[in-house]
Amino acid sequence: MAKKTLATVIMEVLTANGSPMTAAEVHSAITKGNLFEFNSKDPVGIVRSALSRHSVENQHSCASKTKHFSQLPDGRFAKLK
């Protein structure tokens, strides 16, 4: 079976939670569920980067063309409908 991407795992976490979450909350849920293996000294930063890269608000050239999330004014992220 193919490994899931971090963006896919984040979408699953946000769907299961049913409400917007911070990057730290998403990371905590991923870790508790053993849903993704992080090989980084800053896994919350990796989650934050993935959320930002796939966020509709990020229109930078380095951003993903595929948008899955929206960043709310309070810093939490929500899954696009």
C-alpha contacts under 8 A as a table, 3 or more apart, distances in Angstrom:
res1	aa1	res2	aa2	distance
4	K	8	T	6.18
4	K	9	V	6.62
4	K	36	F	7.99
5	T	8	T	5.21
5	T	9	V	6.41
6	L	9	V	5.05
6	L	10	I	6.09
6	L	36	F	7.06
6	L	47	V	7.66
6	L	50	A	7.19
7	A	10	I	5.05
7	A	11	M	6.20
7	A	50	A	6.32
7	A	51	L	7.30
7	A	54	H	7.67
7	A	68	H	7.94
8	T	11	M	5.09
8	T	12	E	6.35
9	V	12	E	5.08
9	V	13	V	6.29
9	V	30	I	7.60
9	V	35	L	6.87
9	V	36	F	7.28
10	I	13	V	5.04
10	I	14	L	6.16
10	I	26	V	6.83
10	I	30	I	7.74
10	I	51	L	7.96
11	M	14	L	5.19
11	M	15	T	6.04
11	M	68	H	7.45
11	M	79	K	6.45
12	E	15	T	5.09
12	E	16	A	6.09
13	V	16	A	5.15
13	V	17	N	6.07
13	V	26	V	6.73
13	V	29	A	6.87
13	V	30	I	7.14
14	L	17	N	5.09
14	L	18	G	6.05
14	L	19	S	6.71
14	L	20	P	6.82
14	L	21	M	7.15
14	L	26	V	7.49
14	L	78	A	6.87
14	L	79	K	6.25
15	T	18	G	5.20
15	T	19	S	7.71
15	T	79	K	7.17
17	N	20	P	7.81
19	S	78	A	6.82
20	P	76	R	5.70
20	P	77	F	5.14
20	P	78	A	4.46
20	P	79	K	7.48
21	M	25	E	5.86
21	M	26	V	6.28
21	M	76	R	4.93
21	M	77	F	5.39
21	M	78	A	6.77
22	T	25	E	5.13
22	T	26	V	6.24
22	T	75	G	6.62
22	T	76	R	4.39
22	T	77	F	6.08
23	A	26	V	5.07
23	A	27	H	6.09
23	A	44	V	6.25
23	A	45	G	7.84
23	A	47	V	5.92
23	A	48	R	5.14
23	A	51	L	7.55
23	A	76	R	7.25
23	A	77	F	7.60
24	A	27	H	5.04
24	A	28	S	6.11
24	A	44	V	5.70
24	A	47	V	7.92
24	A	48	R	8.00
25	E	28	S	5.03
25	E	29	A	6.27
26	V	29	A	5.20
26	V	30	I	6.20
26	V	47	V	7.49
27	H	30	I	5.05
27	H	31	T	6.08
27	H	43	P	7.32
27	H	44	V	5.85
27	H	47	V	6.46
28	S	31	T	5.14
28	S	32	K	6.05
29	A	32	K	5.12
29	A	33	G	6.10
30	I	33	G	5.27
30	I	34	N	5.88
30	I	35	L	5.18
30	I	36	F	6.40
31	T	34	N	4.91
31	T	35	L	6.56
31	T	36	F	7.19
32	K	35	L	7.88
34	N	37	E	7.37
38	F	43	P	6.08
39	N	43	P	7.61
40	S	43	P	5.54
40	S	46	I	7.84
42	D	45	G	5.30
42	D	46	I	6.58
43	P	46	I	4.92
43	P	47	V	6.33
44	V	47	V	5.06
44	V	48	R	6.09
45	G	48	R	4.92
45	G	49	S	6.00
46	I	49	S	5.07
46	I	50	A	6.23
47	V	50	A	5.13
47	V	51	L	6.14
48	R	51	L	5.11
48	R	52	S	6.11
49	S	52	S	5.08
49	S	53	R	5.92
50	A	53	R	5.08
50	A	54	H	6.24
51	L	54	H	5.46
51	L	55	S	6.01
51	L	69	F	6.65
51	L	77	F	7.35
52	S	55	S	4.99
52	S	57	E	8.00
52	S	58	N	6.47
52	S	63	A	7.82
52	S	69	F	8.00
52	S	71	Q	7.71
53	R	58	N	6.55
53	R	62	C	7.57
53	R	63	A	4.69
53	R	64	S	5.53
54	H	58	N	7.42
54	H	63	A	6.66
54	H	64	S	5.50
54	H	65	K	7.53
54	H	66	T	6.23
54	H	67	K	4.59
54	H	68	H	5.57
54	H	69	F	6.00
55	S	58	N	5.51
55	S	67	K	5.47
55	S	68	H	6.20
55	S	69	F	4.55
55	S	70	S	5.03
55	S	71	Q	6.53
56	V	59	Q	7.10
56	V	67	K	5.62
56	V	68	H	7.45
56	V	69	F	6.38
56	V	70	S	5.57
56	V	71	Q	7.76
57	E	70	S	6.61
57	E	71	Q	6.85
58	N	63	A	6.25
59	Q	63	A	6.25
60	H	63	A	5.33
64	S	67	K	6.82
67	K	80	L	7.99
68	H	79	K	5.98
68	H	80	L	5.51
69	F	77	F	6.39
69	F	78	A	5.51
69	F	79	K	4.54
69	F	80	L	5.14
70	S	77	F	5.59
70	S	78	A	5.31
70	S	79	K	6.41
70	S	80	L	6.37
71	Q	75	G	6.14
71	Q	76	R	5.89
71	Q	77	F	4.51
71	Q	78	A	6.49
72	L	75	G	5.43
72	L	76	R	5.42
72	L	77	F	5.91
72	L	78	A	7.35
73	P	76	R	7.45
